[in-house]
């Protein structure tokens, strides 16, 4: 085996010396140093060498491999680095020593949802609202109990929520929040009125995905608590928002409704035109109402002293209207062809 290795080195060096151009050099490298080359085959043959001879044979094989690699590099340098085969007809020879080419690529930008969220926050910030955040992994107490949603209410059905804990086995099971109203509860628990916040964020409901529904979407909710707050203040706030975001011709109308955490409650319609090529029309965007005294009491706020209003909108609905997006799924597929249009 040692004699065969010596012969391999002798033959290899002789063949390398005879290589006259880049193509011959590449052919030699493949024959001797390639993955299926002679040196690789010699190293693989070590498994058949007697155990007492393996150390000596292994050391010799590695020595020959290093010697041939160094001889190849030296030969390359003496030929000016020419070791690659010349390009075939119709192919382009790439000179790896030349500077790289700079291809024009489009600048990135924020996602549509993020842009609309920031626009909404900016409008409410100018009206004195600050942004409040809360956890997406919530508990039953903040998602339902302190929002005055009773145990038997259909909104608490396990089939309509993403519970992390079994609600039949835990007194206060954990869940993915189904509304950003949970942030309002956490703020009322930890702050003393007056309070004026908006809470944008993701919410989760196991809806069947279609053009207008998703199991994850975004809301922005507002809360204002102070002395003497009334429905007139709520409508004024919504009207000022509408005119600031949709234009001076925008208007607001409230339709009586029911929500467990507000009393009285209303659906909010905006008279708006999101794009210049669209007609002015009434569009339902969310709900609102005066914070129920029971909710204030559970958050240790005296309803005899303080009152407040709350409202909430769907951010996707605003984004889809503003950018004429026909399917909510397009907002989450990350198709570059779609994102580059907006």
BELTA-V767514 format. One record per residue. N is the residue number from 1. RES is the residue in one letter. NEAR is the number of other ideal C-beta (glycine too) atoms within 10 Angstrom. Layout:
N_RES_NEAR ; N_RES_NEAR
//
This chain:
1_X_17 ; 2_X_12 ; 3_X_7 ; 4_X_12 ; 5_X_18 ; 6_X_12 ; 7_X_10 ; 8_X_19 ; 9_X_20 ; 10_X_11 ; 11_X_12 ; 12_X_22 ; 13_X_17 ; 14_X_9 ; 15_X_14 ; 16_X_18 ; 17_X_11 ; 18_X_9 ; 19_X_18 ; 20_X_9 ; 21_X_13 ; 22_X_17 ; 23_X_14 ; 24_X_17 ; 25_X_20 ; 26_X_17 ; 27_X_15 ; 28_X_23 ; 29_X_20 ; 30_X_13 ; 31_X_14 ; 32_X_25 ; 33_X_16 ; 34_X_14 ; 35_X_6 ; 36_X_8 ; 37_X_17 ; 38_X_16 ; 39_X_22 ; 40_X_14 ; 41_X_10 ; 42_X_20 ; 43_X_15 ; 44_X_10 ; 45_X_14 ; 46_X_13 ; 47_X_7 ; 48_X_8 ; 49_X_16 ; 50_X_8 ; 51_X_6 ; 52_X_7 ; 53_X_12 ; 54_X_14 ; 55_X_10 ; 56_X_12 ; 57_X_19 ; 58_X_13 ; 59_X_10 ; 60_X_17 ; 61_X_23 ; 62_X_12 ; 63_X_12 ; 64_X_22 ; 65_X_20 ; 66_X_11 ; 67_X_13 ; 68_X_22 ; 69_X_14 ; 70_X_10 ; 71_X_17 ; 72_X_20 ; 73_X_11 ; 74_X_11 ; 75_X_18 ; 76_X_15 ; 77_X_10 ; 78_X_9 ; 79_X_15 ; 80_X_8 ; 81_X_11 ; 82_X_16 ; 83_X_20 ; 84_X_14 ; 85_X_15 ; 86_X_11 ; 87_X_10 ; 88_X_7 ; 89_X_4 ; 90_X_5 ; 91_X_8 ; 92_X_5 ; 93_X_9 ; 94_X_9 ; 95_X_5 ; 96_X_7 ; 97_X_6 ; 98_X_7 ; 99_X_5 ; 100_X_6 ; 101_X_5 ; 102_X_6 ; 103_X_5 ; 104_X_4 ; 105_X_6 ; 106_X_8 ; 107_X_4 ; 108_X_7 ; 109_X_11 ; 110_X_10 ; 111_X_15 ; 112_X_20 ; 113_X_18 ; 114_X_14 ; 115_X_15 ; 116_X_24 ; 117_X_20 ; 118_X_13 ; 119_X_15 ; 120_X_20 ; 121_X_16 ; 122_X_11 ; 123_X_17 ; 124_X_22 ; 125_X_13 ; 126_X_11 ; 127_X_14 ; 128_X_9 ; 129_X_20 ; 130_X_12 ; 131_X_15 ; 132_X_22 ; 133_X_13 ; 134_X_17 ; 135_X_14 ; 136_X_15 ; 137_X_11 ; 138_X_24 ; 139_X_19 ; 140_X_21 ; 141_X_15 ; 142_X_21 ; 143_X_25 ; 144_X_26 ; 145_X_16 ; 146_X_22 ; 147_X_24 ; 148_X_20 ; 149_X_20 ; 150_X_10 ; 151_X_9 ; 152_X_7 ; 153_X_12 ; 154_X_8 ; 155_X_16 ; 156_X_19 ; 157_X_10 ; 158_X_13 ; 159_X_7 ; 160_X_12 ; 161_X_20 ; 162_X_17 ; 163_X_16 ; 164_X_12 ; 165_X_14 ; 166_X_9 ; 167_X_18 ; 168_X_8 ; 169_X_7 ; 170_X_13 ; 171_X_9 ; 172_X_14 ; 173_X_19 ; 174_X_16 ; 175_X_24 ; 176_X_20 ; 177_X_24 ; 178_X_20 ; 179_X_22 ; 180_X_23 ; 181_X_27 ; 182_X_26 ; 183_X_25 ; 184_X_30 ; 185_X_22 ; 186_X_19 ; 187_X_20 ; 188_X_24 ; 189_X_13 ; 190_X_10 ; 191_X_14 ; 192_X_10 ; 193_X_18 ; 194_X_12 ; 195_X_19 ; 196_X_19 ; 197_X_20 ; 198_X_25 ; 199_X_23 ; 200_X_24 ; 201_X_21 ; 202_X_14 ; 203_X_23 ; 204_X_19 ; 205_X_17 ; 206_X_12 ; 207_X_13 ; 208_X_7 ; 209_X_12 ; 210_X_10 ; 211_X_12 ; 212_X_14 ; 213_X_13 ; 214_X_18 ; 215_X_13 ; 216_X_15 ; 217_X_19 ; 218_X_23 ; 219_X_22 ; 220_X_22 ; 221_X_24 ; 222_X_27 ; 223_X_23 ; 224_X_23 ; 225_X_24 ; 226_X_14 ; 227_X_10 ; 228_X_8 ; 229_X_19 ; 230_X_12 ; 231_X_14 ; 232_X_9 ; 233_X_16 ; 234_X_25 ; 235_X_17 ; 236_X_12 ; 237_X_22 ; 238_X_24 ; 239_X_15 ; 240_X_16 ; 241_X_23 ; 242_X_21 ; 243_X_16 ; 244_X_16 ; 245_X_19 ; 246_X_21 ; 247_X_12 ; 248_X_7 ; 249_X_11 ; 250_X_18 ; 251_X_15 ; 252_X_23 ; 253_X_15 ; 254_X_18 ; 255_X_11 ; 256_X_9 ; 257_X_14 ; 258_X_12 ; 259_X_21 ; 260_X_16 ; 261_X_21 ; 262_X_24 ; 263_X_15 ; 264_X_15 ; 265_X_19 ; 266_X_23 ; 267_X_17 ; 268_X_24 ; 269_X_17 ; 270_X_24 ; 271_X_15 ; 272_X_23 ; 273_X_16 ; 274_X_19 ; 275_X_9 ; 276_X_5 ; 277_X_7 ; 278_X_12 ; 279_X_5 ; 280_X_13 ; 281_X_11 ; 282_X_11 ; 283_X_16 ; 284_X_13 ; 285_X_20 ; 286_X_20 ; 287_X_21 ; 288_X_27 ; 289_X_23 ; 290_X_19 ; 291_X_25 ; 292_X_20 ; 293_X_16 ; 294_X_15 ; 295_X_24 ; 296_X_21 ; 297_X_14 ; 298_X_17 ; 299_X_18 ; 300_X_10 ; 301_X_21 ; 302_X_10 ; 303_X_14 ; 304_X_8 ; 305_X_10 ; 306_X_20 ; 307_X_20 ; 308_X_26 ; 309_X_23 ; 310_X_24 ; 311_X_22 ; 312_X_22 ; 313_X_23 ; 314_X_18 ; 315_X_22 ; 316_X_22 ; 317_X_19 ; 318_X_25 ; 319_X_23 ; 320_X_21 ; 321_X_19 ; 322_X_19 ; 323_X_16 ; 324_X_11 ; 325_X_18 ; 326_X_9 ; 327_X_12 ; 328_X_19 ; 329_X_15 ; 330_X_17 ; 331_X_22 ; 332_X_14 ; 333_X_10 ; 334_X_9 ; 335_X_11 ; 336_X_9 ; 337_X_6 ; 338_X_14 ; 339_X_16 ; 340_X_9 ; 341_X_9 ; 342_X_15
//
